Amino acid sequence: MEIHKGLEGVIVSETKISSIVENQLLFAGFNIDDLVAENVQFEEVIYLLWYLKIPTNQELEKFKQDLAAQMPISDTIVTCLKIQTRQNLHPMSVLRSTISLLGVFDPNAEATDDSSTYQQSIALQAKMPTIIAAYARLRKGLDPIPPRSDLSIAANFLYMLTGKEAEEIQVAAMNQALVLHADHDLNASTFTARVCASTLSDVYSCITGAIGSLKGPLHGGANERVFDMLMEINSGNLNVEEYLNQKLDRKEKVMGFGHRVYKTEDPRKKHLKKLAKELTTLTEKEQWYFLSCQVEHYLKKTKGLIPNVDFYSATVYHCLTIDSDLFTLIFAMSRVSGWLGHIYEQKKEDCLIRPRSHYVGPRQVKYSELKTTLHSGGMEA
């Protein structure tokens, strides 16, 4: 039996949603570079990942209306968020539990027909930005701000976070970040969602499981730790080289670098690096961009390490006035679009995902002999 640790290199399913071909990221055949260059709206990308085609103007308008109608959250959900602000919880745990609660309060959560599945998916996609913004305000003692039906997902999120309309460049940056994070082949959280979907579980359970996977620092949690690292360097007595050398000598991981799939450059990195430069200039926080460039240059020169999508996204989110412990929640706010597309695809495949493991423990242990030995005092309990 050949073992592939972490399922590296193992193909477990076919997909039409996204792929990495010759170091290029494709969404349903469209190159991510082209989608960014064309300033495609995040709502269009959601539609693309769900239906594998770019919507017509009429389809997009109807889709946006459906999303806008589902963006508000109930007073019950707000109360649940308030309760969670009193606990010492990571925001990803709050998001995970609140998304699960959406399923509890949805009377049609167990329905599996196409119409019900669409409504569940629209609700999850639309309410996640509202939940995150509401929690961000509630924990600061501020009231949540209801979404506006005339704003896009990107514009609405920044509005609900701050209470004022964001500048055009900020909305464009938020939209682009959401597009870049929307899907990425069969990553850990997407695989979790597909495993859950393969059992024919409900959509809310699939998304809750995916959020649990994304919480881990080796997956979505890396961007939060990237900015922690930048702040440590900025506030400490060590320069970039000294700081990184000490970290590497201790065999510690440098978050935001390296990737299981990409062997050269993560194609999303260049877009986020450009955004980071523009936003740090706009907000007069250039030190974060220059510091990031120094870290990137040194690790590439000395270790051959390359940044992944998490590295520059940390600076982008910071410049959008988002707290660092919310960075992974923004990742989820985008990636839920891909998760939902994969859930649909997996359910149509109708195949339970059930891998095997290679047993390396003892064999043929006799319970009667062990029991006799233990009771005779021949072995310490």
C-alpha positions in Angstrom: 0.0 0.0 0.0 1.6 3.3 -1.1 1.2 6.0 1.5 0.8 9.7 0.5 1.2 11.7 3.7 -1.4 14.5 3.8 -2.8 13.0 0.5 -0.2 15.0 -1.3 -0.4 14.4 -5.0 -3.5 12.2 -4.7 -6.4 12.9 -7.1 -9.7 12.1 -5.3 -12.3 13.7 -7.6 -12.9 15.5 -10.8 -14.0 19.1 -10.9 -15.0 21.9 -13.3 -14.9 24.6 -10.6 -11.3 25.6 -10.2 -7.9 24.2 -11.1 -4.1 25.0 -10.9 -2.6 24.4 -14.4 1.0 25.2 -15.1 1.1 27.5 -12.0 -2.0 29.4 -13.2 -5.2 29.5 -11.2 -8.4 29.0 -13.2 -12.0 29.5 -12.1 -14.2 27.4 -14.4 -11.6 27.9 -17.2 -11.1 31.7 -16.6 -7.6 32.7 -15.6 -7.6 34.6 -12.3 -5.2 37.2 -13.8 -7.9 38.0 -16.5 -10.7 38.2 -13.9 -8.6 40.7 -11.8 -7.6 42.7 -14.9 -11.2 43.0 -15.9 -12.2 44.2 -12.4 -14.8 41.4 -12.3 -17.3 41.8 -9.4 -17.2 39.3 -6.6 -20.9 38.6 -7.2 -20.0 37.5 -10.8 -17.3 35.2 -9.4 -19.8 33.6 -7.0 -22.2 32.9 -9.9 -19.3 31.6 -12.0 -18.2 29.1 -9.2 -21.8 27.9 -8.7 -23.0 27.7 -12.3 -19.7 27.5 -14.2 -20.5 30.4 -16.5 -20.4 34.2 -16.4 -23.9 35.6 -15.8 -25.7 37.7 -18.3 -26.6 41.2 -17.1 -30.2 40.0 -16.3 -28.9 36.9 -14.4 -26.4 39.0 -12.4 -29.0 41.6 -11.4 -31.4 38.9 -10.2 -28.5 37.2 -8.3 -27.6 40.5 -6.6 -31.2 41.1 -5.6 -31.4 37.6 -4.0 -28.1 38.2 -2.1 -29.2 41.7 -0.9 -32.5 40.3 0.3 -30.7 37.7 2.5 -28.0 40.0 3.9 -29.9 41.2 7.1 -29.5 39.0 10.2 -32.2 38.4 12.8 -32.3 39.9 16.3 -31.8 36.3 17.6 -28.5 36.0 15.7 -27.4 39.4 17.0 -28.2 38.3 20.6 -26.2 35.1 20.1 -23.3 37.2 18.8 -23.5 39.5 21.9 -23.4 36.4 24.2 -20.3 35.2 22.4 -18.5 38.5 22.8 -18.5 37.8 26.6 -16.5 34.6 26.1 -12.8 34.3 25.5 -13.3 32.9 22.0 -11.3 33.3 18.8 -13.5 35.1 16.2 -13.3 32.0 13.9 -15.0 30.0 16.7 -17.7 32.6 16.8 -18.2 32.4 13.0 -18.2 28.6 13.1 -20.9 28.5 15.8 -23.0 31.3 14.4 -23.1 29.7 10.9 -24.2 26.5 12.6 -26.9 28.4 14.4 -28.2 29.7 11.0 -29.0 26.1 10.2 -30.8 25.7 13.6 -33.1 28.7 12.9 -33.7 27.9 9.2 -37.0 25.8 9.1 -35.9 24.4 5.7 -32.3 23.5 6.7 -32.9 19.8 6.1 -34.6 20.2 2.7 -32.4 19.0 -0.2 -34.4 20.0 -3.3 -32.8 22.5 -5.7 -34.9 25.4 -4.6 -34.2 24.9 -0.9 -30.5 24.3 -1.5 -30.3 27.6 -3.5 -32.0 29.5 -0.7 -29.7 28.0 2.0 -26.6 28.9 -0.2 -27.8 32.4 -0.8 -28.4 32.9 2.9 -24.9 31.6 3.9 -23.2 33.7 1.2 -25.1 36.9 2.0 -25.2 36.7 5.8 -21.6 35.9 6.4 -20.3 39.5 5.8 -23.1 40.8 8.0 -22.3 38.4 10.8 -18.6 39.3 10.7 -19.2 43.0 10.7 -21.8 42.8 13.4 -19.5 40.8 15.7 -16.6 43.2 15.0 -18.7 46.1 16.3 -20.5 44.3 19.1 -17.2 43.3 20.8 -16.3 47.0 20.8 -19.6 48.0 22.4 -21.0 49.4 19.2 -24.4 48.6 17.6 -24.4 46.5 14.4 -25.1 48.5 11.2 -27.7 46.9 8.9 -26.6 46.2 5.3 -27.8 48.4 2.4 -29.5 46.9 -0.7 -27.8 49.4 -3.0 -24.2 48.3 -2.1 -22.1 45.4 -3.3 -20.9 42.7 -1.0 -17.5 44.4 -0.8 -18.9 47.9 -0.2 -21.5 46.7 2.2 -19.0 44.9 4.4 -16.8 48.0 4.7 -19.9 50.1 5.4 -21.2 47.8 8.0 -17.8 47.7 9.7 -17.2 51.4 9.9 -20.6 53.1 9.5 -19.5 55.1 6.5 -19.2 54.4 2.8 -15.7 53.4 1.9 -13.7 55.2 -0.8 -13.7 53.7 -4.3 -10.2 52.4 -4.1 -11.0 50.7 -0.8 -14.1 49.0 -2.2 -12.1 47.9 -5.3 -9.4 46.5 -3.1 -11.9 44.6 -0.9 -13.6 43.3 -4.0 -10.4 42.1 -5.5 -9.3 40.4 -2.3 -12.6 38.5 -2.2 -12.2 37.4 -5.9 -8.6 36.2 -5.3 -9.6 34.1 -2.3 -12.9 32.7 -3.7 -11.6 29.2 -4.6 -8.4 27.3 -4.9 -8.6 23.7 -6.1 -9.0 21.0 -3.4 -7.5 22.8 -0.4 -8.1 21.6 3.2 -11.3 23.4 3.9 -12.8 22.6 0.5 -11.9 19.0 1.0 -13.6 19.1 4.4 -16.7 20.5 2.8 -16.7 17.8 0.1 -16.2 15.0 2.6 -19.2 16.2 4.5 -21.2 16.7 1.4 -20.3 13.2 0.2 -22.3 11.8 3.2 -25.3 13.8 1.9 -25.3 16.0 5.1 -27.0 19.4 5.0 -25.3 22.5 3.6 -25.0 24.2 7.0 -23.1 21.3 8.4 -20.7 21.2 5.4 -19.9 24.9 5.7 -19.5 24.7 9.5 -17.0 21.9 9.0 -15.1 23.9 6.3 -14.8 26.9 8.7 -13.3 24.5 11.3 -10.6 23.5 8.9 -9.9 27.0 7.8 -9.4 28.1 11.4 -6.1 26.2 11.6 -2.8 28.2 11.3 -1.5 25.9 8.5 -4.5 27.0 6.3 -6.5 30.2 6.6 -5.1 31.2 10.0 -1.7 32.1 8.5 -2.6 35.6 7.4 -3.4 36.6 11.0 0.0 35.4 12.1 1.7 37.2 9.2 0.7 40.5 10.6 1.6 39.5 14.1 5.1 38.8 12.8 5.3 42.2 11.0 4.3 43.9 14.2 6.9 42.0 16.2 9.6 43.1 13.8 8.4 46.7 13.7 8.2 47.0 17.5 11.3 45.0 18.4 15.0 45.7 18.6 15.9 43.2 15.9 16.2 44.1 12.2 14.5 41.8 9.6 17.5 39.6 9.1 18.2 39.1 12.8 14.5 38.4 13.5 14.1 35.8 10.7 17.4 34.1 11.5 16.4 33.6 15.1 13.0 32.3 14.0 14.6 29.9 11.6 17.2 28.8 14.1 14.4 27.8 16.5 12.8 25.7 13.6 9.7 27.9 13.7 7.5 28.3 10.6 7.4 31.7 8.9 3.7 32.1 8.1 2.7 33.3 4.7 5.5 31.4 2.9 5.6 28.2 0.9 2.8 26.3 -0.7 2.0 22.6 -1.1 1.0 23.1 -4.8 3.0 26.0 -6.1 6.6 25.4 -6.7 7.4 28.9 -8.2 5.1 31.8 -7.4 1.5 31.8 -6.1 -0.3 33.7 -9.0 -2.5 35.5 -6.5 0.5 37.1 -4.6 1.4 39.7 -7.3 -2.1 41.1 -7.2 -2.2 41.4 -3.4 1.3 42.9 -3.4 0.1 45.6 -5.8 -2.9 46.2 -3.6 -0.8 46.4 -0.5 1.5 49.1 -2.1 -1.5 51.2 -3.2 -3.3 51.0 0.1 -0.3 51.6 2.3 0.4 54.7 0.2 -3.2 55.9 0.5 -3.3 55.4 4.2 0.3 56.6 4.9 1.2 53.2 6.3 4.1 52.5 3.9 6.2 50.9 6.6 4.1 47.7 6.4 4.6 47.4 2.7 8.4 48.0 2.8 8.7 45.7 5.8 6.9 43.0 3.9 9.1 43.5 0.9 12.2 43.1 3.1 10.9 39.8 4.6 10.1 38.5 1.1 13.5 39.4 -0.3 15.5 37.9 2.5 13.6 34.6 2.7 13.7 34.2 -1.1 17.5 35.0 -1.2 18.5 32.8 1.7 16.0 30.0 1.8 14.3 30.1 -1.6 11.0 30.6 0.1 8.2 32.3 -1.8 5.2 34.2 -0.4 1.7 32.7 -0.7 -1.7 34.4 -0.8 -1.7 35.0 3.0 1.5 37.1 3.1 0.4 40.4 1.4 -3.3 40.0 2.2 -2.4 40.7 5.8 -1.2 44.2 4.9 -4.2 44.8 2.6 -6.7 43.9 5.4 -4.8 46.0 7.9 -5.1 49.0 5.6 -8.8 48.4 5.3 -9.0 48.9 9.1 -9.8 45.3 9.8 -8.5 43.8 13.1 -5.9 41.1 12.5 -7.8 38.4 14.4 -10.6 38.9 11.8 -8.4 38.3 8.8 -9.3 34.6 8.5 -13.0 35.4 8.8 -12.6 37.6 5.6 -11.0 34.6 4.0 -14.1 32.6 4.9 -16.4 35.3 3.7 -14.9 34.9 0.2 -14.1 31.1 0.2 -17.7 30.2 1.1 -18.5 30.9 -2.5 -16.1 28.1 -3.6 -17.2 25.8 -0.8 -20.8 26.0 -1.9 -19.9 25.3 -5.5 -17.9 22.2 -4.4 -20.8 21.0 -2.2 -23.1 21.1 -5.2 -20.6 19.2 -7.4 -19.9 16.6 -4.8 -23.5 15.8 -4.1 -24.1 15.3 -7.9 -21.1 13.0 -7.9 -23.0 10.8 -5.3 -19.9 9.1 -4.0 -18.9 8.7 -0.3 -15.4 9.9 0.3 -13.9 7.1 2.4 -10.1 6.7 2.2 -8.0 4.0 4.0 -5.2 4.2 6.5 -2.1 1.9 6.9 -2.2 0.3 10.3 1.2 0.2 12.1 0.2 -0.9 15.6 0.5 -4.3 17.3 -1.4 -7.3 16.0 -3.0 -10.4 17.4 -3.0 -9.2 21.0 -5.0 -11.8 23.1 -7.3 -10.1 25.5 -7.6 -13.2 27.8 -3.8 -13.5 28.1 -3.5 -9.7 28.8 -6.3 -9.9 31.4 -4.6 -12.8 33.2 -1.2 -11.0 33.3 -2.8 -7.8 34.6 -4.7 -9.6 37.4 -1.7 -11.7 38.4 0.3 -8.6 39.0 2.7 -9.5 36.2 2.3 -6.0 34.6 2.0 -2.6 36.0 -1.5 -1.1 35.5 
